[in-house]
């Protein structure tokens, strides 16, 4: 399941292994990107098929 959030700024993503994670309160402009992150990194790393994702997309 993916929750879609339309926004002009996103939590600053960092690369953890081969995927993005968001930590802290620092934000940056999204520009023309789509950033998708797992909501629970631990479950994602353990390959839980039921983990949810958040997709940050630019507003229309």
C-alpha positions, 0 to 999 in steps of 0.5 A: 500500500502506498500513501501519496502526499502532494507537497512542495517540500519533503523531509530530506531523504538520505540513502540507506543501502539502496533505498531512501529514508527520511529522518529529522525535521529538515526539509527540501523542495521536491522539484519534479521528483517523486520520492518513495520511502518505507514507513517502517524501515525495520519491517522493510529491511526484513522484507515484510510484504505488508510494509506501507510506503509514502510517496511524496509527489509535486502538487498539480 
